[in-house]
Amino acid sequence: MARTKDLWRDPRRKGRGKRWLAVWSAPDGRELSRAFDKRTDAATYAAAQETDALRGIGIDPKSAKITIGPWIEAVWLPGYERHRASTVRQARVHIRQISAEFGGMTFASVRPSHVRSWTARLLAEGAAPSYVYALHSRLSQIFSDAVHDGIVPKSPCSRRTSPGAGKQRAYVATTAQVWALADAMPERYRVSILLGAFAGLRVAESCGLRPGDVDFMRAVIHPAVQYPAEPLKTETSRTAVPIAQSMALELAAHVQRFPGDTILVKADGTQPSPVLLDREVRKARQQAGGLPDGFRFHDLRHYLASLLIASGADVKTVQARLRHASAKTTLDTYGHLWPDRDESTRTAVEAIFQDRSEQSRNKEARQ
């Protein structure tokens, strides 16, 4: 029960120091206290702390002195390391930025205004909006865990402090540019362009794809792992992807020519990394006719989305083919591309391959 105590009645104090002690019970039953000059201040504080404790938001004064940087390193990160290595590496990148700004501050001293000014400064310095948004989300995650641990009663991060996520870059290559990019790639990596543009695989998924993940007879890819051999994070990512029969034949021929544990293999028979594949795409795009300097492997997924939408595929179909977690993601990125037609996605992709074959035959006939 909250109460006050007259410290000057203790003969050892002899009327020195703050006189009144606020005493209250912590949520775990421990008795806590804080000294004040005036009795009214002590009584008000003790009553407020007791109320907070009953509401489950009481904070131990010792916890209020914990600084953010050391707590992240000593407590938060060890608990977060249960995630996959790549996820932890990304978290450490964010934490370096967060600690540089807030590491020496206590959790209780960070105000919403601090968070808003921090994100505004990062944007003014040229940081990408999506990156600043990710940093804010990480800070919010850390504060949420601190609230759960009873270090601080509430988080300074909210929708009001959050910067915009930024518009997703969605450069849509033409069909001619996609084929030109494939032709410009080293032969052993050429099918990677098919995996990105006609199956929607991400770069790490393309590098990790194994021959056993492809049903060549039924023309279906079953994504299961990403580079180097880590299971895909979500059930949605593991959704089977139907592909054109012509593409299945090209993949089968590629495996025959470049055998290995993965579909894509380096000259020494080992698995290429996403960094290597992105580097090869950057080299090839110079010969692909009009692709922007920022074009990357991931942009091949935008081509597939535009192709399916133009063929008349509905939102749920495109969401399934791109393996988005929600239809909102699909609509936010590609909603403006939707026409009002209805054809199957497999037929649309098949038509692209047939057109390619016809062009090749015409070219051979002219030679």
Secondary structure, DSSP 8 states (H G I E B T S, - for coil): --EEEEGGGSTTTTT-S--EEEEEE-TTS-EEEEEESSHHHHHHHHHHHHHHHHHT----TTGGG-BHHHHIIIIIHHHHTTS-HHHHHHHHHHHHHHHHHHTTSBGGG--HHHHHHHHHHHHHTT--HHHHHHHHHHHHHHHHHHHHTTSSSS-S-STTT-------------HHHHHHHHHHS-GGGHHHHHHHHHS---HHHHHH--GGGEETTTTEE---EETTTEE-SSTGGG--EE--HHHHHHHHHHHHHS-SSSSS--TTS----HHHHHHHHHHHHTTSSS--TT--GGGHHHHHHHHHHHTT--HHHHHHHHT-S-HHHHHHHHGGG--S----HHHHHHHHHHHHHHHHHHHHHH-
